[in-house]
């Protein structure tokens, strides 16, 4: 029976209450001083749905309310319990290091956008100069997005352990960020983001989360 | 949202616009982040392509998800 993996914790974690995807029972598999939260896959043929995404997230967050953890990427399933234990055993050094990195921490997300879509134009341009003006406008938009990202980064770096900033430079969305912060710092960081939002005209800054530390597991996209 | 506790489930209390933003954040994290069993399954594509593929494969029915595709440039702060 295939098993679906939600997250990895230390040896003493107990499963959260409730069930997992498709109402399957949640259970812990243990090896190498680690625990893996899994549930049996009921129907391995069906396609994943948006509800499955929320269910995965719900399970991981319930576990995270009681334990530090490394969340698994969505859709991770292994052939059986033994395969899960082999995975824990084979990757134990990396997983223990990963748990140390996120110990006592959560992830907050930041999105910064221009609520009135920014074209980057300083004034209207039509006709044969429009192409050049468009490119200039796009460059301006990138510059403004980078400046905004630096400003946000400078304000929040003192409050976080690690951060990943992505400059998008689009007409609606300037940047996104992921911040690894102490569990106790959530309210403080949200308040700081709220202050920043109030300070800046025509910038909308929003905080999402807290999230499990997906962006700081070291096992995902290295380009993040 | 108030307090330092995790707010669950996020979607139940979010207005529609906020839910769309949160769905993008959810997809971004669940499909591009987290521990992977086989490192080599990461698609050799820019982050945005990975999420796009994830959207088509996983969330085909969610027609309201929008994403700013205006700039494919992925730059740091330098």
Boltz contact constraints between the chains, C-beta under 6 A:
constraints:
  - contact:
      token1: [A, 48]
      token2: [B, 58]
      max_distance: 6.0
  - contact:
      token1: [A, 50]
      token2: [B, 59]
      max_distance: 6.0
  - contact:
      token1: [A, 50]
      token2: [B, 62]
      max_distance: 6.0
  - contact:
      token1: [A, 53]
      token2: [B, 30]
      max_distance: 6.0
  - contact:
      token1: [A, 58]
      token2: [B, 9]
      max_distance: 6.0
  - contact:
      token1: [A, 61]
      token2: [B, 6]
      max_distance: 6.0
  - contact:
      token1: [A, 61]
      token2: [B, 8]
      max_distance: 6.0
  - contact:
      token1: [A, 65]
      token2: [B, 6]
      max_distance: 6.0
  - contact:
      token1: [A, 70]
      token2: [B, 35]
      max_distance: 6.0
  - contact:
      token1: [A, 71]
      token2: [B, 34]
      max_distance: 6.0
  - contact:
      token1: [A, 72]
      token2: [B, 34]
      max_distance: 6.0
  - contact:
      token1: [A, 72]
      token2: [B, 35]
      max_distance: 6.0
  - contact:
      token1: [A, 73]
      token2: [B, 34]
      max_distance: 6.0
  - contact:
      token1: [A, 73]
      token2: [B, 36]
      max_distance: 6.0
  - contact:
      token1: [A, 74]
      token2: [B, 30]
      max_distance: 6.0
  - contact:
      token1: [A, 74]
      token2: [B, 31]
      max_distance: 6.0
  - contact:
      token1: [A, 76]
      token2: [B, 37]
      max_distance: 6.0
  - contact:
      token1: [A, 109]
      token2: [B, 25]
      max_distance: 6.0
  - contact:
      token1: [A, 149]
      token2: [B, 77]
      max_distance: 6.0
  - contact:
      token1: [A, 150]
      token2: [B, 77]
      max_distance: 6.0
  - contact:
      token1: [A, 167]
      token2: [B, 75]
      max_distance: 6.0
  - contact:
      token1: [A, 168]
      token2: [B, 71]
      max_distance: 6.0
  - contact:
      token1: [A, 169]
      token2: [B, 71]
      max_distance: 6.0
  - contact:
      token1: [A, 170]
      token2: [B, 68]
      max_distance: 6.0
  - contact:
      token1: [A, 170]
      token2: [B, 70]
      max_distance: 6.0
  - contact:
      token1: [A, 170]
      token2: [B, 71]
      max_distance: 6.0
  - contact:
      token1: [A, 171]
      token2: [B, 70]
      max_distance: 6.0
  - contact:
      token1: [A, 172]
      token2: [B, 68]
      max_distance: 6.0
  - contact:
      token1: [A, 173]
      token2: [B, 68]
      max_distance: 6.0
  - contact:
      token1: [A, 186]
      token2: [B, 4]
      max_distance: 6.0
  - contact:
      token1: [A, 187]
      token2: [B, 4]
      max_distance: 6.0
  - contact:
      token1: [A, 208]
      token2: [B, 22]
      max_distance: 6.0
  - contact:
      token1: [A, 208]
      token2: [B, 25]
      max_distance: 6.0
  - contact:
      token1: [A, 210]
      token2: [B, 6]
      max_distance: 6.0
  - contact:
      token1: [A, 214]
      token2: [B, 29]
      max_distance: 6.0
  - contact:
      token1: [A, 214]
      token2: [B, 33]
      max_distance: 6.0
  - contact:
      token1: [A, 214]
      token2: [B, 34]
      max_distance: 6.0
  - contact:
      token1: [A, 215]
      token2: [B, 33]
      max_distance: 6.0
  - contact:
      token1: [A, 217]
      token2: [B, 34]
      max_distance: 6.0
  - contact:
      token1: [A, 217]
      token2: [B, 35]
      max_distance: 6.0
  - contact:
      token1: [A, 219]
      token2: [B, 35]
      max_distance: 6.0
  - contact:
      token1: [A, 219]
      token2: [B, 36]
      max_distance: 6.0
  - contact:
      token1: [A, 220]
      token2: [B, 32]
      max_distance: 6.0
  - contact:
      token1: [A, 220]
      token2: [B, 33]
      max_distance: 6.0
  - contact:
      token1: [A, 220]
      token2: [B, 34]
      max_distance: 6.0
  - contact:
      token1: [A, 221]
      token2: [B, 32]
      max_distance: 6.0
